[in-house]
Amino acid sequence: MTALWIAHVHVTDPEAYGLYAKAAGPAIAAHGGVFLARGGRYHVLEGADRARHVVARFPSLEAAVACYHSREYQAALSHAKGASERDLVIVEEAPAPTE
C-alpha cells in the first residue's frame, strides 16, 4: 500500500533550508518518492500556520521510513535542523474506492 509523507514547515533560515531542499529531493526520489505538493498555495482551516507544506507519495510506508533514515536524507536534514520548525508524518494511503 502506498504512503504519504506529509510535512508542515516554518522556515527560519531560507539559505540553509534551501540546501536541505536541494539535497532532499534526490534522496526522496531515490526511495521511490514522488512529490504531490511542494510549497504552493494553501489555506489553513485548523491548527498552526506553517507556510510550507510538502506531500510526497512513496511505494510503501516502509520505503518512506527507509528514506527518512537513509544516509542521503539525514545529510540533507542536517541543513534543515536549526533552519526550520517542522512536523513530519508518514501515513498509509487509503485504498481507492471501488464502484
mmCIF file of the C-alpha atoms, coordinates in Angstrom:
data_MODEL
# 
_entry.id   MODEL 
# 
loop_
_atom_site.group_PDB 
_atom_site.id 
_atom_site.type_symbol 
_atom_site.label_atom_id 
_atom_site.label_alt_id 
_atom_site.label_comp_id 
_atom_site.label_asym_id 
_atom_site.label_entity_id 
_atom_site.label_seq_id 
_atom_site.pdbx_PDB_ins_code 
_atom_site.Cartn_x 
_atom_site.Cartn_y 
_atom_site.Cartn_z 
_atom_site.occupancy 
_atom_site.B_iso_or_equiv 
_atom_site.pdbx_formal_charge 
_atom_site.auth_seq_id 
_atom_site.auth_comp_id 
_atom_site.auth_asym_id 
_atom_site.auth_atom_id 
_atom_site.pdbx_PDB_model_num 
ATOM 1  C CA . MET A 1 1  ? 0.000   0.000  0.000  1.00 0.00 ? 1  MET A CA 1 
ATOM 2  C CA . THR A 1 2  ? 1.329   3.446  -0.895 1.00 0.00 ? 2  THR A CA 1 
ATOM 3  C CA . ALA A 1 3  ? 2.138   6.001  1.786  1.00 0.00 ? 3  ALA A CA 1 
ATOM 4  C CA . LEU A 1 4  ? 2.172   9.778  2.036  1.00 0.00 ? 4  LEU A CA 1 
ATOM 5  C CA . TRP A 1 5  ? 4.994   11.779 3.599  1.00 0.00 ? 5  TRP A CA 1 
ATOM 6  C CA . ILE A 1 6  ? 3.383   14.993 4.881  1.00 0.00 ? 6  ILE A CA 1 
ATOM 7  C CA . ALA A 1 7  ? 5.486   17.862 6.199  1.00 0.00 ? 7  ALA A CA 1 
ATOM 8  C CA . HIS A 1 8  ? 4.405   21.236 7.552  1.00 0.00 ? 8  HIS A CA 1 
ATOM 9  C CA . VAL A 1 9  ? 7.336   23.634 7.824  1.00 0.00 ? 9  VAL A CA 1 
ATOM 10 C CA . HIS A 1 10 ? 8.125   27.105 9.117  1.00 0.00 ? 10 HIS A CA 1 
ATOM 11 C CA . VAL A 1 11 ? 11.447  28.161 7.581  1.00 0.00 ? 11 VAL A CA 1 
ATOM 12 C CA . THR A 1 12 ? 13.622  30.309 9.866  1.00 0.00 ? 12 THR A CA 1 
ATOM 13 C CA . ASP A 1 13 ? 16.793  30.347 7.713  1.00 0.00 ? 13 ASP A CA 1 
ATOM 14 C CA . PRO A 1 14 ? 15.935  30.319 3.988  1.00 0.00 ? 14 PRO A CA 1 
ATOM 15 C CA . GLU A 1 15 ? 19.538  29.915 2.823  1.00 0.00 ? 15 GLU A CA 1 
ATOM 16 C CA . ALA A 1 16 ? 20.232  26.829 4.939  1.00 0.00 ? 16 ALA A CA 1 
ATOM 17 C CA . TYR A 1 17 ? 16.780  25.408 4.215  1.00 0.00 ? 17 TYR A CA 1 
ATOM 18 C CA . GLY A 1 18 ? 17.457  25.818 0.500  1.00 0.00 ? 18 GLY A CA 1 
ATOM 19 C CA . LEU A 1 19 ? 20.459  23.494 0.905  1.00 0.00 ? 19 LEU A CA 1 
ATOM 20 C CA . TYR A 1 20 ? 18.154  20.970 2.585  1.00 0.00 ? 20 TYR A CA 1 
ATOM 21 C CA . ALA A 1 21 ? 15.555  21.183 -0.188 1.00 0.00 ? 21 ALA A CA 1 
ATOM 22 C CA . LYS A 1 22 ? 18.186  20.780 -2.897 1.00 0.00 ? 22 LYS A CA 1 
ATOM 23 C CA . ALA A 1 23 ? 19.583  17.600 -1.311 1.00 0.00 ? 23 ALA A CA 1 
ATOM 24 C CA . ALA A 1 24 ? 16.305  16.154 -0.017 1.00 0.00 ? 24 ALA A CA 1 
ATOM 25 C CA . GLY A 1 25 ? 14.633  15.928 -3.428 1.00 0.00 ? 25 GLY A CA 1 
ATOM 26 C CA . PRO A 1 26 ? 17.116  13.427 -4.894 1.00 0.00 ? 26 PRO A CA 1 
ATOM 27 C CA . ALA A 1 27 ? 17.130  11.390 -1.653 1.00 0.00 ? 27 ALA A CA 1 
ATOM 28 C CA . ILE A 1 28 ? 13.348  11.169 -1.718 1.00 0.00 ? 28 ILE A CA 1 
ATOM 29 C CA . ALA A 1 29 ? 13.299  10.241 -5.423 1.00 0.00 ? 29 ALA A CA 1 
ATOM 30 C CA . ALA A 1 30 ? 15.933  7.530  -4.830 1.00 0.00 ? 30 ALA A CA 1 
ATOM 31 C CA . HIS A 1 31 ? 13.470  5.810  -2.485 1.00 0.00 ? 31 HIS A CA 1 
ATOM 32 C CA . GLY A 1 32 ? 10.569  5.983  -4.935 1.00 0.00 ? 32 GLY A CA 1 
ATOM 33 C CA . GLY A 1 33 ? 9.092   9.205  -3.579 1.00 0.00 ? 33 GLY A CA 1 
ATOM 34 C CA . VAL A 1 34 ? 7.150   11.481 -5.927 1.00 0.00 ? 34 VAL A CA 1 
ATOM 35 C CA . PHE A 1 35 ? 6.158   14.995 -4.881 1.00 0.00 ? 35 PHE A CA 1 
ATOM 36 C CA . LEU A 1 36 ? 2.443   15.744 -4.991 1.00 0.00 ? 36 LEU A CA 1 
ATOM 37 C CA . ALA A 1 37 ? 2.758   19.162 -3.337 1.00 0.00 ? 37 ALA A CA 1 
ATOM 38 C CA . ARG A 1 38 ? 5.857   21.180 -2.566 1.00 0.00 ? 38 ARG A CA 1 
ATOM 39 C CA . GLY A 1 39 ? 5.148   24.683 -1.408 1.00 0.00 ? 39 GLY A CA 1 
ATOM 40 C CA . GLY A 1 40 ? 2.379   26.300 -3.388 1.00 0.00 ? 40 GLY A CA 1 
ATOM 41 C CA . ARG A 1 41 ? -0.844  27.929 -2.332 1.00 0.00 ? 41 ARG A CA 1 
ATOM 42 C CA . TYR A 1 42 ? -2.635  26.741 0.794  1.00 0.00 ? 42 TYR A CA 1 
ATOM 43 C CA . HIS A 1 43 ? -5.387  27.699 3.211  1.00 0.00 ? 43 HIS A CA 1 
ATOM 44 C CA . VAL A 1 44 ? -5.235  26.810 6.923  1.00 0.00 ? 44 VAL A CA 1 
ATOM 45 C CA . LEU A 1 45 ? -8.584  25.737 8.355  1.00 0.00 ? 45 LEU A CA 1 
ATOM 46 C CA . GLU A 1 46 ? -7.360  24.441 11.729 1.00 0.00 ? 46 GLU A CA 1 
ATOM 47 C CA . GLY A 1 47 ? -4.093  24.264 13.646 1.00 0.00 ? 47 GLY A CA 1 
ATOM 48 C CA . ALA A 1 48 ? -0.824  26.126 13.432 1.00 0.00 ? 48 ALA A CA 1 
ATOM 49 C CA . ASP A 1 49 ? 0.021   28.088 10.307 1.00 0.00 ? 49 ASP A CA 1 
ATOM 50 C CA . ARG A 1 50 ? 3.251   26.908 8.727  1.00 0.00 ? 50 ARG A CA 1 
ATOM 51 C CA . ALA A 1 51 ? 3.996   28.490 5.378  1.00 0.00 ? 51 ALA A CA 1 
ATOM 52 C CA . ARG A 1 52 ? 5.494   25.447 3.624  1.00 0.00 ? 52 ARG A CA 1 
ATOM 53 C CA . HIS A 1 53 ? 3.676   22.164 3.044  1.00 0.00 ? 53 HIS A CA 1 
ATOM 54 C CA . VAL A 1 54 ? 5.129   19.136 1.304  1.00 0.00 ? 54 VAL A CA 1 
ATOM 55 C CA . VAL A 1 55 ? 3.393   15.902 0.327  1.00 0.00 ? 55 VAL A CA 1 
ATOM 56 C CA . ALA A 1 56 ? 5.230   13.033 -1.342 1.00 0.00 ? 56 ALA A CA 1 
ATOM 57 C CA . ARG A 1 57 ? 3.886   9.601  -2.270 1.00 0.00 ? 57 ARG A CA 1 
ATOM 58 C CA . PHE A 1 58 ? 6.062   6.538  -1.664 1.00 0.00 ? 58 PHE A CA 1 
ATOM 59 C CA . PRO A 1 59 ? 5.510   2.953  -2.804 1.00 0.00 ? 59 PRO A CA 1 
ATOM 60 C CA . SER A 1 60 ? 5.029   1.898  0.842  1.00 0.00 ? 60 SER A CA 1 
ATOM 61 C CA . LEU A 1 61 ? 5.244   3.123  4.407  1.00 0.00 ? 61 LEU A CA 1 
ATOM 62 C CA . GLU A 1 62 ? 8.449   1.116  4.763  1.00 0.00 ? 62 GLU A CA 1 
ATOM 63 C CA . ALA A 1 63 ? 10.032  2.858  1.763  1.00 0.00 ? 63 ALA A CA 1 
ATOM 64 C CA . ALA A 1 64 ? 9.189   6.289  3.226  1.00 0.00 ? 64 ALA A CA 1 
ATOM 65 C CA . VAL A 1 65 ? 10.607  5.367  6.645  1.00 0.00 ? 65 VAL A CA 1 
ATOM 66 C CA . ALA A 1 66 ? 13.737  3.932  4.997  1.00 0.00 ? 66 ALA A CA 1 
ATOM 67 C CA . CYS A 1 67 ? 14.154  7.185  3.067  1.00 0.00 ? 67 CYS A CA 1 
ATOM 68 C CA . TYR A 1 68 ? 13.969  9.229  6.263  1.00 0.00 ? 68 TYR A CA 1 
ATOM 69 C CA . HIS A 1 69 ? 16.643  7.102  7.928  1.00 0.00 ? 69 HIS A CA 1 
ATOM 70 C CA . SER A 1 70 ? 18.882  6.899  4.842  1.00 0.00 ? 70 SER A CA 1 
ATOM 71 C CA . ARG A 1 71 ? 22.339  8.424  4.892  1.00 0.00 ? 71 ARG A CA 1 
ATOM 72 C CA . GLU A 1 72 ? 21.430  10.738 1.988  1.00 0.00 ? 72 GLU A CA 1 
ATOM 73 C CA . TYR A 1 73 ? 18.291  12.106 3.597  1.00 0.00 ? 73 TYR A CA 1 
ATOM 74 C CA . GLN A 1 74 ? 19.933  12.521 7.000  1.00 0.00 ? 74 GLN A CA 1 
ATOM 75 C CA . ALA A 1 75 ? 22.726  14.521 5.322  1.00 0.00 ? 75 ALA A CA 1 
ATOM 76 C CA . ALA A 1 76 ? 20.070  16.766 3.740  1.00 0.00 ? 76 ALA A CA 1 
ATOM 77 C CA . LEU A 1 77 ? 18.190  17.015 7.033  1.00 0.00 ? 77 LEU A CA 1 
ATOM 78 C CA . SER A 1 78 ? 21.286  18.366 8.773  1.00 0.00 ? 78 SER A CA 1 
ATOM 79 C CA . HIS A 1 79 ? 20.697  21.612 6.835  1.00 0.00 ? 79 HIS A CA 1 
ATOM 80 C CA . ALA A 1 80 ? 17.050  21.861 7.948  1.00 0.00 ? 80 ALA A CA 1 
ATOM 81 C CA . LYS A 1 81 ? 17.789  21.433 11.645 1.00 0.00 ? 81 LYS A CA 1 
ATOM 82 C CA . GLY A 1 82 ? 18.138  24.895 13.122 1.00 0.00 ? 82 GLY A CA 1 
ATOM 83 C CA . ALA A 1 83 ? 16.798  26.385 9.880  1.00 0.00 ? 83 ALA A CA 1 
ATOM 84 C CA . SER A 1 84 ? 13.175  25.343 10.307 1.00 0.00 ? 84 SER A CA 1 
ATOM 85 C CA . GLU A 1 85 ? 10.421  24.178 12.610 1.00 0.00 ? 85 GLU A CA 1 
ATOM 86 C CA . ARG A 1 86 ? 8.883   21.034 11.131 1.00 0.00 ? 86 ARG A CA 1 
ATOM 87 C CA . ASP A 1 87 ? 6.169   18.491 11.653 1.00 0.00 ? 87 ASP A CA 1 
ATOM 88 C CA . LEU A 1 88 ? 6.519   15.317 9.589  1.00 0.00 ? 88 LEU A CA 1 
ATOM 89 C CA . VAL A 1 89 ? 4.227   12.325 9.448  1.00 0.00 ? 89 VAL A CA 1 
ATOM 90 C CA . ILE A 1 90 ? 4.093   9.289  7.175  1.00 0.00 ? 90 ILE A CA 1 
ATOM 91 C CA . VAL A 1 91 ? 0.687   7.684  6.703  1.00 0.00 ? 91 VAL A CA 1 
ATOM 92 C CA . GLU A 1 92 ? -0.547  4.822  4.540  1.00 0.00 ? 92 GLU A CA 1 
ATOM 93 C CA . GLU A 1 93 ? -2.961  5.867  1.819  1.00 0.00 ? 93 GLU A CA 1 
ATOM 94 C CA . ALA A 1 94 ? -6.472  4.512  1.859  1.00 0.00 ? 94 ALA A CA 1 
ATOM 95 C CA . PRO A 1 95 ? -7.215  2.144  -0.987 1.00 0.00 ? 95 PRO A CA 1 
ATOM 96 C CA . ALA A 1 96 ? -9.019  3.683  -3.936 1.00 0.00 ? 96 ALA A CA 1 
ATOM 97 C CA . PRO A 1 97 ? -12.790 3.252  -3.622 1.00 0.00 ? 97 PRO A CA 1 
ATOM 98 C CA . THR A 1 98 ? -14.359 0.634  -5.844 1.00 0.00 ? 98 THR A CA 1 
ATOM 99 C CA . GLU A 1 99 ? -17.628 1.188  -7.618 1.00 0.00 ? 99 GLU A CA 1 
# 
